[in-house]
């Protein structure tokens, strides 16, 4: 557990730098859909994930089925649901716009 704790501590110590670098990579990705997600939401979700991941890593690093990883899994499920809902709403809106234009 000392190895994982050390990695967790290293991530926590450099959390702000890691977060900024990760956000920059996400924002420069060609797959980013700025029309589907605001920068503030991306920042919040990324920060929350990094914090939960670090805490879980420090508590239990060998078994991702352990209860320590539940917050990470719950967050990922929530992010997936919210992104699917936004995409679904945009898709319906686009179809309505297309059908009224015809």
FENKA-V475147 format. One record per residue. N is the residue number from 1. D_CENTER is the distance of its C-alpha to the mean C-alpha in Angstrom with 2 decimals. Layout:
n=[N N]
d_center=[D_CENTER D_CENTER]
//
This chain:
n=[1 2 3 4 5 6 7 8 9 10 11 12 13 14 15 16 17 18 19 20 21 22 23 24 25 26 27 28 29 30 31 32 33 34 35 36 37 38 39 40 41 42 43 44 45 46 47 48 49 50 51 52 53 54 55 56 57 58 59 60 61 62 63 64 65 66 67 68 69 70 71 72 73 74 75 76 77 78 79 80 81 82 83 84 85 86 87 88 89 90 91 92 93 94 95 96 97 98 99 100 101 102]
d_center=[25.46 26.49 24.70 21.27 22.06 22.98 19.77 17.83 20.24 19.89 16.12 16.77 19.69 17.86 14.56 15.21 16.35 13.51 11.00 13.44 13.98 10.44 10.14 13.60 12.92 10.21 12.73 15.59 14.46 16.97 14.59 12.80 14.24 14.87 16.96 14.19 11.69 12.99 12.17 12.12 9.45 7.14 8.48 8.22 4.66 4.42 7.71 7.37 5.42 8.07 10.68 10.46 10.42 13.31 15.18 15.09 16.17 18.95 20.15 20.11 19.36 21.64 20.72 17.24 19.22 20.29 19.58 17.73 14.70 14.78 12.40 9.61 10.74 11.18 7.76 6.55 9.79 9.44 6.49 8.69 11.70 11.03 10.36 13.40 15.40 14.96 15.94 18.71 20.06 20.14 21.85 24.42 25.02 25.63 28.02 29.89 30.29 31.52 33.95 35.43 35.94 38.13]
//
